[in-house]
Amino acid sequence: MPHTLVVDGRPREVDVSGLPSLATVLRDQLQLTAAKIACGRGECGACTVLVGGRPTMSCITPAVLVHEPVETSEGLAEESRDLREHFADTGAFQCGFCTPGQVVHACALLRTGLPDDDGARREHVRHALSGNICRCTGYQAIVSSVCAVADERAERATEVAS
């Protein structure tokens, strides 16, 4: 059964016969492999993509039910460049398996803005990313990277506005 998904700004015709998950369609039909199918139950966040701008566990989302634009890690590559660089510079990832899901979720979080108070900001990021499991790190570098990127983006926006 054909279905049209808008993925990373492009309409894509996909086959949803058998009710495949969005992650399966992205990986198998569109060869967008950054979203990982790890738990298959929506518990770990490795499959996170944005659907309508919202972080979504694509492994448990039937592709046939997706009618809003989908943004993948591949499609967010330019927007997330600074975030990925911070992750690399601070050791926010080790094996890298969870990194695409972490980065996608962090992109959505950075779009919405973070609290000004550092303690509140760190807690907000920690809570927001709690659905993205990392088995390698202690999360501190991930939280610090997201907060640092938020600060740098705010600083650049202030400079541009001046």
C-alpha positions in Angstrom: 0.0 0.0 0.0 1.6 3.3 -1.1 1.9 6.2 1.3 3.6 9.6 1.0 6.0 10.8 3.7 7.7 14.1 3.7 11.2 13.3 4.9 13.8 15.9 5.4 11.8 18.3 3.2 11.2 15.9 0.3 8.0 13.9 -0.5 8.8 10.2 -0.6 6.6 7.4 -1.8 6.9 4.4 0.6 5.2 1.0 0.9 3.3 0.6 4.2 2.0 -2.9 3.4 2.2 -5.0 6.6 2.2 -1.8 8.7 6.0 -1.3 9.1 7.3 1.1 11.7 8.6 4.5 10.6 12.1 3.4 11.6 11.8 0.3 9.3 10.6 2.5 6.4 13.4 5.0 6.9 16.1 2.4 7.2 14.9 -0.2 4.6 13.1 1.8 2.0 14.8 5.2 2.2 18.3 4.1 3.3 18.3 6.7 6.1 20.1 4.6 8.7 21.0 7.0 11.5 17.8 6.1 13.5 18.7 2.8 15.1 16.2 0.1 16.0 17.6 -1.1 19.3 14.9 -1.9 21.7 11.9 -2.1 19.3 9.7 -0.9 22.2 10.2 2.9 22.3 12.2 2.7 25.5 15.7 3.7 24.5 15.5 6.7 22.1 18.0 5.4 19.6 15.3 5.6 16.9 14.3 9.2 17.6 13.3 11.4 14.7 11.2 14.5 14.6 7.6 14.2 13.4 6.0 17.6 13.1 8.9 19.0 15.0 8.3 16.7 18.0 10.8 14.0 19.1 9.2 10.6 18.2 10.3 7.0 18.8 10.1 5.8 15.2 10.4 2.1 16.1 6.9 2.1 17.6 5.3 4.6 15.2 3.4 2.9 12.3 4.6 4.7 9.1 1.0 4.7 7.8 -0.1 7.0 10.6 2.6 9.6 9.9 1.1 12.6 8.1 3.4 15.4 9.4 6.9 16.2 8.1 9.7 13.8 9.4 13.1 15.1 10.2 16.0 12.6 10.5 19.5 13.0 11.8 20.6 13.0 8.2 18.3 16.0 7.5 19.4 17.8 10.6 23.1 17.5 9.7 23.7 21.2 9.1 21.6 22.4 12.0 23.3 20.1 14.4 26.9 20.6 13.3 27.8 22.7 16.3 26.1 20.2 18.6 27.9 17.2 17.1 31.2 19.1 17.4 30.5 19.7 21.1 29.6 16.1 21.6 32.9 15.0 19.9 35.0 17.7 21.8 33.7 16.8 25.2 33.4 13.0 24.9 29.6 13.2 25.0 29.5 9.9 23.1 31.7 6.9 23.1 30.3 4.1 21.0 28.1 6.5 19.1 25.1 4.1 18.8 22.7 6.5 20.7 24.2 9.7 19.3 21.8 10.3 16.4 18.8 10.0 18.7 20.4 12.2 21.3 21.3 14.8 18.7 17.8 14.8 17.1 16.1 15.2 20.4 18.6 17.9 21.4 17.9 19.8 18.2 14.2 19.9 19.1 15.0 21.0 22.6 17.3 23.8 21.4 14.6 25.0 19.0 12.2 25.6 21.9 14.8 27.4 24.0 16.1 26.7 27.5 15.8 28.4 30.8 18.3 31.2 31.6 19.3 29.9 35.0 22.2 27.4 34.6 20.8 24.9 37.3 17.3 25.0 35.8 18.7 24.7 32.3 20.7 21.6 33.1 17.8 20.0 34.9 15.5 20.9 31.9 17.9 19.2 29.5 18.4 16.2 31.7 14.7 15.7 32.0 14.0 16.3 28.3 16.6 13.8 27.2 15.8 11.2 29.8 14.1 9.0 27.2 17.4 8.7 25.3 19.4 6.0 26.9 23.2 6.0 26.7 25.0 2.9 28.0 28.5 4.4 27.7 28.5 7.8 29.3 27.4 9.4 32.5 25.3 11.9 30.6 27.1 14.9 32.1 29.0 15.7 28.9 25.7 15.3 26.9 23.9 17.8 29.1 26.9 20.2 29.1 27.2 20.1 25.3 23.5 21.0 24.8 23.8 23.8 27.4 27.0 25.1 25.8 25.4 25.1 22.3 22.4 26.9 23.6 24.7 29.6 25.1 26.7 29.9 21.9 23.6 30.2 19.7 22.1 32.8 22.0 25.4 34.8 21.9 25.5 34.6 18.1 21.9 35.7 17.9 22.7 38.7 20.1 25.7 39.6 18.0 23.6 39.5 14.8 20.9 41.6 16.3 23.4 44.3 17.4 
